[in-house]
């Protein structure tokens, strides 16, 4: 893609079609502000997150390819929950899992189980 002198990155992005191929170096500049390198894009391609088109031994991507890669690379946000003591705890996958039990809840459950077992054994012995 020919770059007219004096054009800002925003202007270049505005005229860039979503299916127009750009080199990996250009993609790093246009879409990531040179915060990542062409090597990083190749790494994402090796992971299966980015589609690279190779023409005459040159690697190209499109704006659409980059946007799809960004979606594939998204991680779910950590969820914050409060326990019984109202202490904030953040842990991955919290939205899909039960919040962790407090020590007091664990002790209460153990005591309830033990009381049930004691009742069963007492009734077997004929004490109940």
Buried (B, 14 or more C-beta within 10 A) or exposed (E): EEEEEEEEEEEBEEEBEEEEBBBBEBBBBBBBEEEBEBEBBBEBBEEEBBBBEEEEEEBBBBBEBBEBBBEEEEEEEEBEBEBEEEEEEEEEEBEEEEEEEEEEEEEEEEEEEEEEEEEEEEEEEEEE
